[in-house]
Amino acid sequence: MTIREQVARTVERGTNGDDSPVDVGLTLLAAAIAAVLVLPLSWLVVDAAGLGSRALELTVDSQTVEVLLRSVALVAVVTGASVVIGVPLAVLTVQGEIPFPRFWTVLAALPLAVPSYLGAFAFVSAFGPQGELADLLAPLGIDSIPSVYGFAGAAFVLTLYTYPYVFLTTRAALLSFDGSLVEAARTLNTGRWEAFRRVTLPQILPGITAGALLVALYALADFGTPNIMRVEVFTQFIYARYNAFARDYAALLSLQLLTVTAIILAIESRIGVDESGAYESGGHRGSVDLELGAWRYPALLLPTVVSVLALALPIAIFGMWLFSGGPGYQVGRLTFEWEYGLNSAYVALLAAGASILVALPIAIASATADSRLAALADRAPYVGYATPGIVLAIALLSFSLDVIPAIYKTVPLLVFAYVVRFMPQAIGSIRTSTLQVDRQLLEAARTLGRSRLSTFRAVTLPLILPGVAAGAALVFLTTMKELPATLMLRPLGFETLVTYIWRVEETGLYGQAAVPALVLIVVSGLSMAVMLAQEGR
């Protein structure tokens, strides 16, 4: 048989859609891994069932409903405010004729690199009752300033550090937007605002809703920021019940929070449906110039103010702590040790490695197999990604206590939580790289007598290696910042950067948090660099 005939037979097998035993086995492996990853979440139902008839009574309890409504209100306010800030910034940096647009783009995206609980930490230190602003105003006779604590303060801080989700996704939609559509609308005597409302907005709506979804899920799941801003939300409510040894009640509340998460996902899926083909057009894809005229410099006020508050303020506060003297800053019961940083890096490395190992079969099966099982295995891990960290932690604690007590509050359980929480980042990166591999190269290798495994090792793996590395980097960097899961699942005496910052905040020795806070900001900045590099590929 000639090589040409072998290639023809290989292509014919592929076009006929006959999955080989290897494909079927890979898909089943991916499905099994996905099932293992989401299985512990089902333990919440087991725990909540222990409440019996009290479950309904506790679900509609007035205090529960009040905290739940407050959390939903916080999500709504933060999401709406993020859209109000993120969309104009995206339009300004993509279409506005402003000086140095790339500089303002990077500056507008960078607040995503600062964990929101660090931002809250800095705001309380700057604008709190005994903060830096109060000290500056005291000699002027101003004894008190408006409180930064409460619902408004939490919403403000969360918005500052989550609007970049909307900014980045809207910007991506604008960059892929077909500018000829607006030009056609303008030739029909449509005004600038009318063209934006009727042509541009429907086209970029999927991008806006995608970013809004990320903001809503973040605001719902956040634990550290509301706690520092002294506003009780559902994640804290769950945490308090669990620490009060009401494990079944905490499980019930966790299921309620998961229900709200599912509702948010359902709303996004309906709003975000692009029935008009927003990203599909036969025209040219060019940006639409927004002529600002004399407003081009006043328009810079928005990104400037946002950047000062979200970036300059925390860096200035943490830098001041780093170089300030006095007993409140350099000594105290909580002395920082670099071992905490090594612990963070250690578990993050384990999480990155484990995530890649389990993400590879799922991502490759998703990219190469055309079956519902492969698609289901690809989507199932995203349940863990959308699950709030505190809910996942409670599920894993209950599961380990009842099923495998030996792993209760151990490093393996902590790493497993990170894998469940962040592995979808690795899946997405590897799947994208796999889809870009030329199938003809694989078919050529097979016709030369290489096995499937040999072809993967010699051809596929080197080609997808950048995607694998990017996925590992994203998991590593986001693991370093994770607070709720680390706080609840870490072994006794095992401190990391985020748990140390948490202890410092609780004791009020803010100055001790300078070094770990700055380290986390740098790490988060690297995470942002990886994300931007992924966008540019």
C-alpha positions in Angstrom: 0.0 0.0 0.0 1.4 3.4 -1.0 1.6 6.4 1.4 -1.1 8.1 -0.7 -3.4 5.2 -0.1 -2.7 5.1 3.6 -3.4 8.8 3.9 -6.6 8.4 2.0 -7.7 5.6 4.3 -6.8 7.6 7.4 -8.7 10.7 6.2 -11.7 8.4 5.2 -11.8 7.0 8.8 -11.8 10.5 10.2 -14.5 11.9 7.9 -16.7 8.9 8.6 -16.7 9.9 12.3 -15.7 6.4 13.5 -14.2 6.9 16.9 -11.3 4.6 17.5 -11.0 2.7 20.8 -8.4 5.3 21.9 -10.8 8.1 21.2 -13.6 6.3 23.2 -11.2 5.5 26.0 -10.0 9.1 26.1 -13.5 10.4 26.3 -14.5 8.0 29.0 -11.3 8.9 31.0 -12.2 12.6 30.6 -15.8 11.9 31.8 -14.5 9.9 34.8 -12.1 12.7 35.8 -14.9 15.3 35.4 -17.2 13.2 37.6 -14.6 12.9 40.3 -14.0 16.6 40.3 -17.7 17.5 40.8 -18.6 14.5 43.0 -17.7 16.2 46.4 -20.2 19.0 45.7 -23.0 16.4 45.9 -22.1 15.9 49.6 -23.8 19.2 50.4 -27.1 17.5 49.6 -26.2 14.6 52.0 -25.4 17.1 54.8 -28.4 19.3 54.2 -30.7 16.2 54.2 -29.8 15.7 57.9 -31.9 18.8 58.7 -35.0 16.9 57.8 -38.2 19.0 58.0 -36.2 21.9 59.5 -34.6 22.6 56.1 -37.6 24.5 54.7 -38.0 26.5 57.9 -34.3 27.5 57.9 -34.4 28.3 54.2 -37.2 30.9 54.6 -35.9 32.2 58.0 -36.0 36.0 58.1 -32.3 36.4 58.9 -31.4 34.0 56.0 -33.6 35.8 53.6 -32.3 39.2 54.7 -28.6 38.3 54.2 -29.4 36.6 50.9 -31.3 39.7 49.6 -28.3 41.8 50.7 -25.9 39.6 48.8 -28.1 39.7 45.7 -28.4 43.5 46.0 -24.6 43.7 46.3 -24.2 41.6 43.2 -26.7 43.7 41.3 -25.1 47.0 42.3 -21.5 45.9 41.6 -22.4 44.3 38.3 -24.4 47.4 37.2 -21.6 49.8 38.3 -19.0 47.7 36.6 -20.9 47.9 33.3 -21.3 51.7 33.7 -17.5 52.0 34.2 -16.2 49.2 32.0 -18.2 49.8 28.8 -17.3 53.6 28.4 -13.6 52.7 29.1 -13.7 50.0 26.4 -15.3 52.3 23.9 -12.9 55.1 24.8 -9.7 53.0 24.4 -10.8 51.2 21.2 -12.8 53.9 19.3 -11.9 57.1 21.0 -9.2 59.3 19.6 -7.3 59.7 22.8 -3.6 60.1 23.3 -1.6 56.9 24.1 -4.6 54.5 23.9 -2.4 51.5 24.6 -1.1 53.0 27.9 -4.7 53.7 29.0 -5.8 50.2 28.0 -3.1 48.6 30.2 -3.9 51.0 33.0 -7.6 50.3 32.8 -7.0 46.5 32.9 -4.5 46.4 35.7 -6.9 46.7 38.7 -7.8 43.1 37.9 -4.3 42.3 39.1 -5.1 43.5 42.6 -7.1 41.0 44.8 -10.2 42.9 45.9 -9.5 42.0 49.6 -6.2 43.8 49.4 -8.0 46.8 47.9 -10.4 46.8 50.8 -7.5 46.5 53.1 -5.9 49.6 51.6 -9.2 51.6 51.6 -9.9 50.9 55.2 -6.3 52.0 56.1 -6.6 55.2 54.0 -10.2 56.2 54.7 -11.1 54.4 57.9 -11.9 56.1 61.2 -8.2 56.1 62.2 -6.8 55.9 58.7 -4.2 58.0 56.9 -6.8 60.6 55.6 -8.2 61.1 59.2 -4.7 61.7 60.5 -4.0 64.2 57.7 -7.3 66.1 58.4 -7.0 66.1 62.2 -4.6 69.1 62.4 -7.2 71.0 60.2 -9.8 70.6 62.9 -11.8 67.9 61.0 -12.5 65.3 63.7 -14.4 62.7 61.6 -14.9 61.7 58.1 -17.8 59.6 56.5 -17.4 56.0 57.2 -16.0 53.8 54.5 -17.5 50.7 56.0 -20.8 49.1 55.0 -22.7 48.2 51.9 -21.8 51.3 49.9 -18.1 50.9 50.7 -18.1 47.2 49.8 -19.9 47.9 46.6 -17.4 50.7 45.7 -14.3 48.6 46.4 -15.7 45.5 44.6 -16.6 47.6 41.6 -13.1 49.1 41.4 -11.5 45.7 41.2 -14.0 43.8 39.1 -15.0 46.3 36.3 -12.0 45.1 34.2 -13.9 41.9 33.5 -16.5 44.0 31.6 -13.8 46.3 30.2 -11.7 43.4 28.7 -14.6 41.4 27.3 -16.3 44.5 25.8 -13.0 45.6 24.4 -12.6 42.2 22.7 -16.0 42.5 21.2 -15.3 46.0 19.9 -12.0 44.9 18.4 -13.8 42.1 16.4 -16.7 44.4 15.5 -17.4 45.1 11.8 -17.1 48.8 11.4 -18.8 48.9 8.0 -22.1 48.3 9.8 -21.9 51.6 11.6 -20.7 53.3 8.4 -23.8 51.9 6.6 -26.1 53.1 9.4 -24.5 56.6 9.2 -25.1 56.8 5.4 -28.8 56.3 6.2 -28.8 59.5 8.2 -28.6 57.8 11.6 -27.1 59.9 14.4 -24.0 58.8 16.2 -25.9 57.8 19.4 -28.6 56.1 17.4 -26.0 54.1 15.5 -24.4 53.1 18.7 -27.7 52.0 20.3 -29.1 50.2 17.3 -25.9 48.8 15.6 -22.9 48.7 18.0 -24.6 47.8 21.2 -26.4 44.7 20.0 -23.2 43.5 18.4 -21.1 43.9 21.6 -23.9 42.8 24.0 -22.5 39.2 24.3 -19.1 40.7 25.3 -20.7 42.9 27.9 -22.8 40.1 29.4 -19.8 37.8 29.5 -17.9 40.3 31.5 -21.0 41.1 33.7 -21.3 37.3 34.4 -17.8 37.2 35.7 -18.4 40.2 37.8 -21.6 38.8 39.3 -20.0 35.5 40.1 -17.0 37.2 41.7 -19.2 39.5 43.8 -21.4 36.6 44.9 -18.5 34.4 45.9 -16.2 37.1 47.5 -15.5 36.5 51.1 -12.7 38.8 52.1 -13.9 42.2 50.8 -17.3 42.2 52.5 -15.7 41.0 55.7 -13.1 43.8 55.8 -15.8 46.3 54.9 -18.0 45.0 57.7 -21.0 44.1 55.7 -22.5 40.6 56.2 -23.1 38.7 53.0 -24.0 35.1 52.3 -20.5 33.8 52.2 -19.8 35.1 55.7 -23.1 33.8 56.9 -22.1 30.3 55.7 -18.6 30.7 57.3 -20.1 31.7 60.6 -22.6 28.8 60.7 -19.9 26.3 59.8 -17.6 27.7 62.6 -20.5 27.4 65.0 -20.5 23.6 64.3 -23.8 23.9 62.4 -22.4 21.8 59.5 -25.8 20.8 58.1 -27.1 24.3 58.2 -24.0 25.6 56.4 -24.5 22.9 53.7 -28.1 24.1 53.3 -27.0 27.7 52.9 -24.3 26.6 50.5 -27.0 24.9 48.3 -28.9 28.2 48.4 -25.8 30.0 47.2 -25.3 27.5 44.4 -28.9 28.0 43.4 -28.3 31.8 43.1 -25.2 31.0 41.0 -27.2 28.8 38.7 -29.8 31.5 38.3 -27.1 34.0 37.4 -25.7 31.6 34.8 -29.2 31.0 33.4 -29.8 34.8 33.1 -26.5 35.3 31.3 -27.2 32.4 28.9 -30.4 34.1 27.8 -29.1 37.6 27.6 -25.8 36.6 26.1 -27.3 34.6 23.2 -26.1 36.2 20.0 -29.0 35.6 17.7 -27.9 38.3 15.4 -24.5 36.9 14.7 -22.6 39.6 16.5 -19.2 38.2 15.8 -20.0 37.1 12.2 -19.9 39.5 9.4 -18.7 39.5 5.9 -17.5 43.1 6.1 -14.1 44.4 7.1 -13.2 44.4 10.8 -12.0 47.8 11.6 -12.4 50.1 14.5 -14.9 52.9 14.4 -13.3 56.2 15.2 -15.2 58.2 17.8 -14.4 61.9 17.2 -14.0 63.5 20.6 -12.7 66.9 19.5 -12.1 69.1 22.5 -13.4 66.4 24.8 -10.4 64.1 24.2 -8.5 65.3 27.2 -11.4 65.7 29.7 -12.4 62.1 28.7 -9.1 60.9 30.2 -10.5 61.9 33.6 -12.4 58.6 34.0 -9.4 56.2 33.5 -7.2 58.6 35.6 -9.5 58.7 38.6 -10.1 54.9 38.4 -6.4 54.1 38.2 -5.5 56.4 41.1 -8.1 54.8 43.3 -7.6 51.2 42.3 -3.8 51.1 41.7 -2.0 54.1 43.1 -3.8 54.1 46.5 -3.1 50.4 47.6 0.5 50.5 46.3 1.1 53.8 48.2 -0.4 52.4 51.4 1.5 49.2 51.3 4.7 51.0 50.3 4.2 53.4 53.2 3.8 50.4 55.6 7.0 48.9 54.2 9.1 51.9 55.0 7.4 53.3 58.0 8.8 52.8 61.5 7.2 52.3 64.9 5.9 49.3 66.9 2.7 49.0 64.9 4.6 48.4 61.7 7.9 46.5 62.2 7.2 44.4 65.2 4.3 42.6 66.7 3.0 39.2 67.6 2.6 38.4 63.9 6.1 38.5 62.4 6.1 37.8 58.7 8.2 34.8 57.6 9.2 34.0 54.1 8.2 30.4 54.8 4.6 31.6 54.2 5.6 32.6 50.6 7.3 29.3 50.0 4.2 27.5 51.3 2.0 29.5 48.8 4.4 28.7 46.0 4.5 25.0 47.0 0.8 24.3 46.9 0.4 26.5 43.9 3.0 24.4 42.0 1.3 21.2 43.0 -2.1 22.6 41.9 -0.7 23.7 38.6 0.9 20.3 37.9 -2.1 18.4 39.0 -4.4 20.6 36.9 -2.4 20.0 33.8 -2.4 16.2 34.3 -6.2 16.1 34.6 -6.9 18.9 32.1 -4.9 17.2 29.3 -7.3 14.3 28.6 -10.4 16.5 29.0 -9.1 19.2 26.7 -7.8 16.9 24.0 -11.0 14.8 24.1 -13.1 18.0 23.8 -11.0 19.2 20.9 -10.8 16.0 18.9 -13.9 13.9 19.8 -17.3 14.8 18.5 -19.6 13.3 21.1 -22.0 14.5 23.7 -20.0 12.7 26.4 -16.8 14.6 25.5 -18.7 17.9 25.5 -20.2 17.1 28.9 -16.8 16.1 30.3 -15.5 19.5 29.0 -18.3 21.5 30.6 -18.6 19.6 33.9 -15.4 21.1 35.5 -16.8 24.6 35.0 -19.3 23.8 37.8 -16.3 23.9 40.2 -15.1 27.1 38.6 -18.5 28.8 39.1 -18.8 27.4 42.7 -17.8 29.9 45.4 -14.6 28.9 47.1 -16.2 28.8 50.6 -19.0 26.4 49.3 -16.4 24.2 47.7 -14.4 24.1 50.9 -17.4 23.1 53.0 -18.3 20.4 50.6 -14.7 19.0 50.7 -14.5 19.2 54.5 -17.8 17.3 54.8 -16.8 14.7 52.2 -13.4 14.1 53.7 -14.8 13.7 57.2 -17.5 11.2 56.2 -15.6 9.3 53.4 -11.8 9.7 53.7 -10.9 11.1 57.2 -7.2 10.6 56.5 -7.2 13.6 54.0 -9.1 16.0 56.3 -7.3 19.4 56.2 -4.3 18.0 54.4 -2.2 19.4 51.6 -3.6 16.8 49.1 -7.2 18.0 49.9 -6.2 21.6 49.6 -4.6 21.0 46.2 -7.6 19.0 45.1 -9.8 22.1 45.9 -7.5 24.3 43.8 -7.7 21.8 40.9 -11.5 21.8 41.1 -11.6 25.6 41.3 -9.1 26.6 38.7 -8.5 23.7 36.3 -11.0 25.1 33.7 -8.4 27.8 33.0 -5.9 25.0 32.0 -8.6 23.2 30.0 -9.4 26.3 28.0 -5.8 27.1 27.2 -4.9 23.5 26.2 -8.1 23.0 24.2 -7.4 26.2 22.2 -3.9 25.1 21.4 -5.1 21.6 20.4 -7.7 23.0 18.0 -4.9 24.9 16.3 -2.9 21.7 15.6 -3.0 20.8 11.9 -4.7 17.5 11.6 -2.8 16.7 8.4 0.4 16.5 10.4 -1.1 13.9 12.7 -2.4 11.9 9.8 1.0 12.1 8.1 2.7 10.8 11.3 0.2 7.9 11.5 0.8 6.9 7.9 4.5 6.6 8.7 3.7 3.9 11.2 3.6 5.9 14.5 1.1 4.8 17.1 -1.4 7.2 18.6 0.7 7.7 21.7 3.9 8.2 19.7 2.2 10.7 17.5 1.0 12.6 20.5 4.4 12.6 22.1 6.3 13.5 18.9 3.9 15.9 17.1 0.9 17.1 19.3 2.7 17.7 22.6 5.4 20.0 21.2 2.8 22.0 19.4 0.4 22.5 22.3 3.2 23.0 24.9 2.8 26.8 24.9 -0.9 26.4 25.8 0.0 23.9 28.5 2.5 26.3 30.0 0.1 29.2 29.9 -2.6 27.1 31.5 -0.2 26.0 34.3 0.9 29.6 34.8 -2.7 30.8 35.2 -3.6 28.1 37.7 -0.4 28.8 39.6 -0.9 32.5 39.8 -4.6 32.4 40.7 -4.0 29.7 43.3 -1.6 32.0 45.1 -4.4 34.5 45.6 -7.2 32.2 46.7 -8.5 33.1 50.2 -11.6 31.1 51.3 -10.5 27.6 50.3 -7.0 28.1 51.7 -8.4 29.5 54.9 -10.7 26.6 55.6 -8.8 23.6 54.1 -5.1 24.3 55.0 -3.5 21.9 57.5 -3.1 23.1 61.1 -0.1 25.5 61.3 0.3 25.7 57.5 0.4 29.5 56.8 0.4 31.0 53.3 0.6 34.6 52.2 -3.2 35.0 52.1 -3.9 33.4 55.4 -1.1 35.5 57.0 -2.8 38.7 55.6 -6.1 37.5 56.9 -4.7 37.0 60.5 -3.0 40.4 60.3 -6.3 42.1 59.3 -8.1 40.4 62.2 -5.6 41.6 64.7 -5.3 45.1 63.3 -1.5 45.0 62.8 -1.9 46.2 59.3 1.7 47.2 58.8 2.7 43.6 59.0 0.9 42.9 55.7 3.1 45.2 53.6 5.5 42.6 52.2 2.9 39.8 51.5 0.5 42.3 50.0 3.1 43.7 47.6 4.2 40.1 46.7 0.6 39.2 45.9 0.2 42.3 43.8 3.3 41.4 41.8 2.1 37.8 41.4 -1.3 39.0 40.3 0.4 41.3 37.8 2.1 38.3 36.3 -1.3 36.6 36.1 -2.6 39.6 34.1 0.4 39.5 31.8 -0.3 35.8 31.0 -3.9 36.7 30.3 -3.0 39.5 28.0 -0.4 37.3 26.2 -3.2 34.7 25.7 -5.4 37.4 24.1 -2.6 38.4 21.8 -2.0 34.9 20.5 
